């Protein structure tokens, strides 16, 4: 009887030990499985979607032949916001894709532009002409970009790619005055205060109206990217240069008129992305 009791106790202890060992193995196996999903090999390949917002500076490159071009650094502050995709294909390479609302354009300081025009004028005069105010062009685009990116130390991103934009809305605001001094007889001051709506054109305008500014609806060009990852956030500095000019009929006109003026968008944006 005692030997039977001892046998039962041994069996119970043995079963308990096997159960503990199996449970421990099951826990360890589960832990390894969960950890393996975060291993270095798997964490190198991820697909993130997030929202992006920020602001920047916008100006233009003026390729003018008929008149003295406006000052090169005619910046205006512009917003940017949209959706970002970060496809991390490996530890050192990723593909950045963005669909953004961006504003572009410029703000021309008329005082500097008048000074440049007078300096380039070959006609000398004893009088003095001064200006005060600006001409501001506000352009809004929906823009898609694709940027192959190299990642350094899983922290810093450097990349360059292309963008394609579609014009949504815009306007040109003229607000400046011109004064004439020391001409021997009084010239009245000239004041310009008006607003023109931007009309986007795909090929060429059917008619040209004085109260409308005609600009190409399609904008495309090159974009560079410098970013810093601090998951789930990313701080990015981008700079874009348009290869498409504002003027919708410039290519057709240049066949007959050599002194045609071209304008191109230049912009830089600092944005913050949150990947959820």
Buried (B, 14 or more C-beta within 10 A) or exposed (E): EEEEEEEEEEEEEEEEEEEEEEEEEEEEEEEEEEEEEEEEEEEBEEEBEBEBBBEBBBBBBBEEEEEBBBBEEBBBEBBBEBBBBBBBBEBEBBBBBBEBBBBBBBBBBBBBBBBBBBEEEEEEEEEEBBBBBBBBBBBBBBBBBBBEBEBEEEEEBEBBBBBBBEBBEBBBBBBBBBBBEEEEEEEEEEEEEEEBEBBBBEEBEEEEEEEBBBBBBBBBBBBBBBBEBEEEEBBBBBBBBBEBBBBBBBEEBBEEEEEBBBBBBBBBBBBEBEBE
